[in-house]
Amino acid sequence: MNIELRSMGHEVTVCPDGLTAVAALEVNSFDCILVDLDMPGLNGMQVIAKAKELSPDTEAVVLTGKSSLETAVAALRHGAFDYLTKPCKLIELEALLERVAQKRELTNKYRAIKRQLARLEGPPKLVGQSCGMEAVRKLIAKVAPTQSTVLVRGETGTGKELVARALHDQSVRAEQPFVAINCGALPESLIESELFGHRKGAFTGAEEHRVGLFEVANGGTLFLDEIGELPKSLQAKLLRVLESGEIRRVGDNSPTMVDVRIVCATHRDVEEMVDAGDFREDLMFRINTFEIRLPNLRERTEDIPDLARALLLRNWPQLRPADECFTDETTALLQGHCWPGNVRELANVIEHAAILAEAPPIRPEHLPSRFDSRRLRTTLTRFAPAMTLRELEMQAIHQSLERQQGNKSRAAEELGISLKTLYNKLNQEAELDKSA
């Protein structure tokens, strides 16, 4: 059959047993594998399962002399493309391989169409024409074509992931995966497996092999959001990956090479964390090859009308360019707010208003209740002593907690920040009060 398949124009790799087949799958990619059910080392079902793990796009065809309904069903359940019994006619095998080729061609066309649609629709854009945002765009354009590691800094909710996506979309890796993970969203016991993957049986509950996000992002970009929350036990492992390009799955003895560009983001002061011993200094230097600072919304209030309209389009896609989206009074209220939750908080406010208004324009009564006396508070602020950004932020947090009767989850949702961020800010305030 080897000779016949080659005569049809196929490239063929012959493996004497299941283990050899798996070894070949680990180093090469194949359009299709032909397996018998009974093979030394690993049987056909095991080889198919391993093939689906190592190369999900590879199709599997079972070719066996043990024909039964049970084995046919089992093969299909294991992900086989089709099932042939021996002896089979060469014309049958040729027709089957032609169907495999047609399926792969359709799959590739579908993916290409998806990429084209994504380009036509465009990625979520960095909205705003302020000086701060123009500076960010220029920095993105400079560093995106390079392979440098980038650290994006900015308060929670400023849009750091949008910067990371823009870096990816303007790079040579744009056609490859963009994978994002929030380092503070997973418990320490799971984040290593999430990043690097694990082998079956590596720990309790590891019932199957798992590919980590570094491998998923291979060839593309991995965005590590809230890098400041990464446990110190994993910082050394991340540093090794950045320096060597090697990852080691949990429970695996041999390393795996990956080609991934890293973009990190944090709202925390990493230098202060280094001084406190909570973050490795060598890792800080490694991730901060190039730095982009994203301005908070208080520093670019002139962008709020454009941002608000863009966010409103998410809720009302039928809006026309000539439609009046907001009354002048509403725009003034939005621009007068201190926005501790930044663009994320603005998005929540606009969604709330869109639900109440049902049609444009958005009026002050459509805004959340905390905007009712906005004008009075703005007037009083003119005569109040100057406050730092931290004091303004904490004032907004305490006002929200008061409105929500101490319910921190609802307060965090109202402010457009995560519950963990709210606790961090309250804890920081308590520590400052103690030191005072």
C-alpha positions as CSV (number, residue, x, y, z in Angstrom):
1,M,0.0,0.0,0.0
2,N,3.0,2.3,0.6
3,I,4.0,2.1,-3.0
4,E,0.4,2.6,-4.3
5,L,-0.2,5.7,-2.0
6,R,3.1,7.2,-3.2
7,S,2.0,6.6,-6.8
8,M,-1.1,8.6,-6.1
9,G,1.1,11.6,-5.2
10,H,0.9,11.2,-1.4
11,E,3.8,11.6,1.0
12,V,3.9,8.6,3.2
13,T,5.5,7.8,6.6
14,V,5.4,4.2,7.6
15,C,5.5,3.3,11.3
16,P,5.9,-0.3,12.5
17,D,3.9,0.2,15.8
18,G,1.7,2.7,17.7
19,L,4.5,4.2,19.8
20,T,6.5,5.0,16.7
21,A,3.4,6.6,15.2
22,V,2.9,8.8,18.2
23,A,6.6,9.8,18.1
24,A,6.2,10.8,14.4
25,L,3.1,12.9,15.3
26,E,5.1,14.8,18.0
27,V,7.6,16.1,15.4
28,N,5.6,16.3,12.2
29,S,2.2,17.3,11.0
30,F,0.0,15.0,8.9
31,D,-3.2,15.4,6.9
32,C,-4.3,11.9,7.7
33,I,-3.2,8.8,9.6
34,L,-4.2,5.2,8.7
35,V,-4.3,2.9,11.7
36,D,-5.1,-0.7,12.4
37,L,-7.0,-1.5,15.6
38,D,-4.5,-4.1,16.7
39,M,-0.9,-2.8,16.8
40,P,2.0,-3.4,19.1
41,G,2.8,-0.8,21.7
42,L,-0.4,1.2,21.4
43,N,-3.6,0.1,19.7
44,G,-5.4,2.1,17.0
45,M,-7.8,3.8,19.4
46,Q,-5.0,5.0,21.6
47,V,-3.1,6.4,18.6
48,I,-6.2,8.2,17.4
49,A,-6.7,9.8,20.8
50,K,-3.1,10.9,21.0
51,A,-3.3,12.3,17.4
52,K,-6.3,14.4,18.4
53,E,-4.3,15.7,21.3
54,L,-1.1,16.5,19.4
55,S,-2.7,17.6,16.1
56,P,-6.5,18.2,16.2
57,D,-6.6,18.9,12.5
58,T,-5.2,15.5,11.5
59,E,-7.9,13.1,10.3
60,A,-7.8,9.4,11.3
61,V,-8.9,6.5,9.2
62,V,-9.2,3.0,10.8
63,L,-8.2,0.2,8.5
64,T,-8.8,-3.3,10.0
65,G,-9.8,-6.8,9.3
66,K,-11.9,-7.0,12.5
67,S,-15.2,-5.7,11.1
68,S,-18.0,-5.2,13.6
69,L,-20.6,-2.6,14.4
70,E,-19.1,-2.1,17.9
71,T,-15.6,-1.4,16.6
72,A,-16.9,1.0,14.0
73,V,-18.9,3.0,16.5
74,A,-15.9,3.0,18.9
75,A,-13.6,4.3,16.2
76,L,-16.0,7.1,15.3
77,R,-16.4,8.1,18.9
78,H,-12.7,8.3,19.2
79,G,-12.7,10.9,16.5
80,A,-12.0,8.7,13.4
81,F,-13.0,10.3,10.1
82,D,-14.1,7.0,8.6
83,Y,-13.7,3.2,8.9
84,L,-12.6,0.7,6.3
85,T,-12.3,-3.1,6.5
86,K,-9.6,-5.2,5.0
87,P,-9.2,-6.2,2.3
88,C,-10.2,-2.9,0.9
89,K,-10.0,-1.8,-2.7
90,L,-7.5,0.8,-3.6
91,I,-10.1,2.9,-5.3
92,E,-12.1,3.0,-2.0
93,L,-9.1,4.3,-0.1
94,E,-8.3,6.8,-2.8
95,A,-11.9,8.1,-2.6
96,L,-11.7,8.3,1.1
97,L,-8.4,10.3,1.1
98,E,-10.0,12.6,-1.5
99,R,-12.8,13.3,1.0
100,V,-10.2,14.0,3.7
101,A,-8.5,16.5,1.4
102,Q,-11.8,18.2,0.6
103,K,-12.7,18.6,4.2
104,R,-9.3,20.1,5.0
105,E,-9.7,22.5,2.1
106,L,-13.1,23.6,3.3
107,T,-11.7,24.0,6.8
108,N,-8.9,26.2,5.6
109,K,-11.3,28.3,3.5
110,Y,-13.6,28.8,6.5
111,R,-10.7,30.0,8.6
112,A,-9.5,32.3,5.8
113,I,-13.0,33.8,5.5
114,K,-13.1,34.3,9.3
115,R,-9.8,36.1,9.2
116,Q,-11.0,38.3,6.3
117,L,-14.2,39.1,8.2
118,A,-12.2,40.0,11.2
119,R,-10.1,42.3,9.2
120,L,-13.1,44.0,7.6
121,E,-14.9,44.4,10.9
122,G,-11.7,45.5,12.5
123,P,-10.5,44.8,16.0
124,P,-11.8,46.8,19.0
125,K,-10.2,50.2,18.5
126,L,-8.4,52.5,20.8
127,V,-10.9,55.4,20.7
128,G,-9.9,59.0,21.3
129,Q,-7.9,61.8,19.8
130,S,-6.3,63.2,22.9
131,C,-2.6,63.8,23.1
132,G,-2.2,60.9,25.5
133,M,-3.9,58.4,23.1
134,E,-2.0,59.7,20.1
135,A,1.2,59.1,22.0
136,V,0.1,55.5,22.7
137,R,-0.7,54.9,19.1
138,K,2.7,56.1,18.0
139,L,4.5,53.8,20.5
140,I,2.4,50.8,19.4
141,A,3.3,51.5,15.7
142,K,7.0,51.7,16.7
143,V,7.3,48.5,18.7
144,A,4.6,46.3,17.1
145,P,6.8,45.1,14.2
146,T,9.6,44.0,16.6
147,Q,9.8,40.9,18.7
148,S,10.4,42.9,21.9
149,T,8.5,42.1,25.1
150,V,6.2,45.0,26.1
151,L,4.8,46.1,29.4
152,V,1.6,48.0,29.3
153,R,0.9,50.1,32.4
154,G,-2.3,51.8,33.4
155,E,-5.1,51.8,35.9
156,T,-7.7,49.0,36.0
157,G,-10.3,49.5,33.2
158,T,-8.1,51.7,30.9
159,G,-8.0,49.2,28.0
160,K,-4.7,47.5,28.4
161,E,-5.9,44.4,26.5
162,L,-6.8,46.6,23.6
163,V,-3.2,47.8,23.4
164,A,-2.0,44.2,23.5
165,R,-4.3,43.3,20.7
166,A,-3.2,46.3,18.7
167,L,0.4,45.2,19.1
168,H,-0.5,41.8,17.9
169,D,-2.6,43.0,14.9
170,Q,0.2,45.3,13.7
171,S,2.9,42.6,14.1
172,V,4.2,39.9,11.7
173,R,2.3,37.4,14.0
174,A,-1.1,38.9,13.2
175,E,-2.3,35.7,11.4
176,Q,-1.3,33.6,14.4
177,P,-3.1,33.1,17.8
178,F,-3.6,35.9,20.3
179,V,-4.1,34.4,23.7
180,A,-4.9,36.3,26.9
181,I,-4.9,35.3,30.5
182,N,-5.5,37.2,33.7
183,C,-2.8,36.1,36.1
184,G,-4.9,37.2,39.1
185,A,-8.0,35.4,38.1
186,L,-6.8,31.9,38.8
187,P,-5.6,30.2,42.1
188,E,-1.9,29.6,42.4
189,S,-2.5,25.8,42.2
190,L,-4.0,26.1,38.7
191,I,-2.1,28.8,37.0
192,E,1.1,26.8,36.3
193,S,-1.0,24.1,34.5
194,E,-2.9,26.8,32.7
195,L,0.3,28.4,31.4
196,F,2.5,25.4,30.8
197,G,0.1,22.5,30.6
198,H,0.5,19.1,32.3
199,R,0.8,15.4,31.8
200,K,-1.8,12.9,32.7
201,G,-1.4,11.9,36.3
202,A,0.9,14.8,37.2
203,F,-1.3,15.7,40.1
204,T,-4.6,14.8,41.6
205,G,-7.3,15.5,39.1
206,A,-5.0,15.5,36.1
207,E,-7.0,12.8,34.2
208,E,-5.7,13.7,30.8
209,H,-2.9,15.6,29.1
210,R,-3.4,19.3,28.8
211,V,-1.8,21.8,26.5
212,G,-0.9,25.1,28.2
213,L,-1.5,28.5,26.9
214,F,2.1,29.0,25.8
215,E,1.7,26.1,23.4
216,V,-1.7,27.4,22.3
217,A,-0.2,30.8,21.5
218,N,2.8,29.2,19.7
219,G,3.8,31.4,16.8
220,G,1.6,34.2,18.1
221,T,1.2,36.5,21.1
222,L,0.5,35.7,24.7
223,F,-0.9,38.5,26.8
224,L,-0.3,38.2,30.5
225,D,-2.7,40.6,32.2
226,E,-2.1,41.7,35.8
227,I,1.4,40.3,35.8
228,G,1.9,41.8,39.2
229,E,-0.5,39.1,40.6
230,L,1.7,36.2,39.3
231,P,2.8,34.1,42.3
232,K,6.5,34.4,43.1
233,S,6.9,30.7,42.7
234,L,6.0,31.0,39.0
235,Q,8.0,34.2,38.3
236,A,11.3,32.2,38.0
237,K,9.6,29.8,35.6
238,L,8.3,32.6,33.5
239,L,11.8,34.2,33.4
240,R,13.3,30.9,32.2
241,V,10.7,30.8,29.3
242,L,11.5,34.4,28.3
243,E,15.2,33.7,28.3
244,S,15.3,30.2,26.7
245,G,12.0,29.8,24.8
246,E,11.5,26.5,26.6
247,I,8.5,25.4,28.7
248,R,8.1,22.3,30.8
249,R,4.7,20.8,31.3
250,V,3.8,19.9,34.9
251,G,4.9,16.3,35.3
252,D,7.0,16.3,32.1
253,N,10.7,15.5,32.2
254,S,11.6,17.0,28.8
255,P,11.2,20.7,27.7
256,T,9.2,21.9,24.8
257,M,10.3,24.8,22.6
258,V,7.8,27.6,21.9
259,D,7.9,30.7,19.8
260,V,5.7,33.2,21.6
261,R,5.8,37.0,21.9
262,I,5.0,38.2,25.4
263,V,3.0,41.3,26.2
264,C,2.4,42.0,29.9
265,A,0.1,44.5,31.7
266,T,-0.3,45.7,35.3
267,H,-2.0,48.4,37.2
268,R,0.4,47.9,40.1
269,D,3.8,49.7,40.8
270,V,6.1,46.9,40.0
271,E,9.1,48.8,41.3
272,E,7.5,49.1,44.7
273,M,6.8,45.3,44.6
274,V,10.5,44.7,43.8
275,D,11.5,46.8,46.8
276,A,9.0,44.9,49.0
277,G,10.4,41.5,47.8
278,D,7.1,40.6,46.1
279,F,8.4,40.7,42.5
280,R,11.7,39.5,41.0
281,E,13.9,42.4,39.8
282,D,15.4,40.3,37.0
283,L,11.9,39.5,35.7
284,M,10.8,43.1,35.9
285,F,13.8,44.1,33.7
286,R,13.0,41.3,31.3
287,I,9.3,42.1,30.8
288,N,9.9,45.8,30.6
289,T,12.0,45.9,27.5
290,F,9.5,48.5,26.1
291,E,6.9,50.3,28.2
292,I,3.6,51.8,27.2
293,R,1.7,53.8,29.7
294,L,-2.0,54.1,29.1
295,P,-3.6,57.3,30.4
296,N,-6.6,57.0,32.7
297,L,-10.0,58.5,31.7
298,R,-9.6,61.5,34.1
299,E,-6.6,62.6,32.0
300,R,-8.4,62.5,28.7
301,T,-12.0,63.8,29.4
302,E,-12.0,65.2,25.8
303,D,-12.2,61.6,24.5
304,I,-15.4,60.8,26.6
305,P,-17.9,61.9,23.9
306,D,-16.3,59.7,21.2
307,L,-15.8,56.8,23.7
308,A,-19.4,57.0,24.9
309,R,-20.7,57.0,21.3
310,A,-18.5,54.0,20.4
311,L,-19.8,52.1,23.5
312,L,-23.4,53.0,22.7
313,L,-23.0,51.5,19.3
314,R,-22.4,48.1,21.0
315,N,-25.9,48.4,22.4
316,W,-27.6,50.1,19.5
317,P,-25.8,49.0,16.3
318,Q,-28.6,50.6,14.3
319,L,-27.4,54.1,15.2
320,R,-26.8,56.4,12.2
321,P,-24.0,58.9,12.0
322,A,-26.5,61.8,12.1
323,D,-28.2,60.6,15.3
324,E,-27.9,62.7,18.4
325,C,-26.6,60.2,21.0
326,F,-26.4,62.3,24.1
327,T,-27.9,65.6,25.2
328,D,-25.4,68.4,26.1
329,E,-26.3,68.0,29.8
330,T,-25.6,64.3,29.7
331,T,-22.2,64.8,28.0
332,A,-21.3,67.4,30.7
333,L,-22.2,65.0,33.5
334,L,-20.1,62.3,31.9
335,Q,-17.1,64.6,31.5
336,G,-17.5,65.8,35.0
337,H,-17.3,62.4,36.6
338,C,-14.0,61.2,38.2
339,W,-14.2,57.7,36.6
340,P,-12.3,55.5,39.1
341,G,-13.2,52.5,37.0
342,N,-12.1,54.2,33.8
343,V,-13.4,53.0,30.4
344,R,-14.8,49.8,31.9
345,E,-16.9,51.9,34.3
346,L,-18.0,54.1,31.4
347,A,-19.1,51.0,29.4
348,N,-21.3,49.9,32.4
349,V,-22.8,53.4,32.6
350,I,-23.6,53.5,28.9
351,E,-25.1,50.0,28.9
352,H,-27.3,51.0,31.9
353,A,-28.4,54.2,30.1
354,A,-29.1,52.3,26.8
355,I,-31.5,49.9,28.6
356,L,-33.5,52.7,30.2
357,A,-33.5,55.0,27.2
358,E,-34.4,52.4,24.5
359,A,-33.8,55.1,21.8
360,P,-31.5,58.1,21.5
361,P,-30.7,60.5,22.8
362,I,-29.4,59.5,26.3
363,R,-30.7,62.0,28.9
364,P,-29.4,62.6,32.5
365,E,-32.3,60.6,33.9
366,H,-31.1,57.6,32.0
367,L,-27.7,57.6,33.9
368,P,-27.2,55.6,37.1
369,S,-28.4,57.3,40.3
370,R,-24.9,58.4,41.4
371,F,-25.1,61.0,38.6
372,D,-28.2,62.7,40.0
373,S,-26.3,65.3,42.0
374,R,-23.2,65.3,39.8
375,R,-23.6,69.0,39.0
376,L,-23.8,70.0,42.7
377,R,-20.8,67.9,43.6
378,T,-18.8,69.4,40.7
379,T,-19.7,72.9,42.0
380,L,-18.6,72.1,45.5
381,T,-15.4,70.5,44.3
382,R,-14.3,73.9,42.9
383,F,-14.2,75.3,46.4
384,A,-12.8,72.2,48.1
385,P,-9.1,71.7,48.9
386,A,-7.1,70.0,46.1
387,M,-7.2,66.2,46.3
388,T,-4.8,63.6,45.0
389,L,-6.0,61.0,42.5
390,R,-5.8,58.4,45.2
391,E,-8.0,60.5,47.5
392,L,-10.5,61.1,44.7
393,E,-10.5,57.3,43.9
394,M,-11.1,56.3,47.5
395,Q,-13.8,59.0,47.8
396,A,-15.7,57.4,44.9
397,I,-15.2,53.9,46.4
398,H,-16.6,54.9,49.8
399,Q,-19.5,56.7,48.2
400,S,-20.4,53.6,46.2
401,L,-20.1,51.4,49.3
402,E,-22.5,53.8,51.0
403,R,-25.0,53.6,48.2
404,Q,-24.8,49.8,48.1
405,Q,-25.1,49.6,51.9
406,G,-21.7,48.0,52.3
407,N,-22.1,45.4,49.6
408,K,-18.7,45.2,48.1
409,S,-19.7,43.0,45.1
410,R,-22.3,45.5,44.0
411,A,-20.0,48.4,44.6
412,A,-17.3,46.9,42.5
413,E,-19.8,46.2,39.7
414,E,-21.1,49.8,39.9
415,L,-17.5,51.2,39.7
416,G,-16.6,48.9,36.9
417,I,-13.7,47.3,38.7
418,S,-13.1,43.7,39.9
419,L,-13.9,42.7,43.4
420,K,-10.3,41.8,44.0
421,T,-9.2,45.3,42.9
422,L,-11.7,46.8,45.3
423,Y,-10.3,44.8,48.2
424,N,-6.8,45.7,47.2
425,K,-7.6,49.4,47.3
426,L,-9.3,49.2,50.6
427,N,-6.4,47.2,52.1
428,Q,-3.9,49.7,50.7
429,E,-5.9,52.5,52.4
430,A,-5.9,50.6,55.7
431,E,-2.2,50.1,55.5
432,L,-1.7,53.8,54.9
433,D,-3.9,54.7,57.8
434,K,-1.8,52.4,60.1
435,S,1.5,53.9,59.0
436,A,0.1,57.4,59.5
